[in-house]
Amino acid sequence: MEKTKFLIVSKFEDSNFIQKVQNFKKRLSLDLSFTPIHLPLIAPFELKDKQSHVVFDEFEEEFQSFFIDKKDTDYIKFKNFRVYQNKKKFLLYLNPVLSTNLEYCLESLNEIKRGYTKTIKSKEARKPYLVLGKFHNERDLEEALQRAAKEFILPVEIKVKGFSLFLNRSHGWQEGKSFLTFENQNHLEAQDLRTQLVV
């Protein structure tokens, strides 16, 4: 029997930018595990013992300690496109810039994770990233990069709705637990920071 995998994500407020990301991935026939789009914060993991309630409570306590005022909404900035190459496969993704609070929170979450999970993969991603497409040749990658440059105005800042735990079931990822939801949500659109953020 396959073990349940877990994933912690940042949920975004709905915006034109998030809708563009979703449409872009659909056109590339990329699996949409999360609809609407969410940002995975730490790599998927399996628990080595049946202590889910213990580790999840610890995760929740960390989020609560780093984001004490739930009315003080957090933001994530996407500054540029990046490409990761593994042999002949290419991964196109958006590179996020996290708030200081979230950076330190993730360090703490990963430390907790190491104490409860199975062996960490040596090639496990150490920083969050938002996938736009996967390609098997450079020509398709270059075409996607050109389309992305026309469709997305970067840098851009997205409001975080909250942080949740997702479980990987046979029919896909499902939300299993909400760690924190910001109270001051007024559905603002993504902000164009080209005049505010130094590239």
Order of alpha helices (4+ residues) and beta strands (2+ residues): beta-alpha-beta-alpha-beta-beta-alpha-beta-alpha-beta-beta-beta
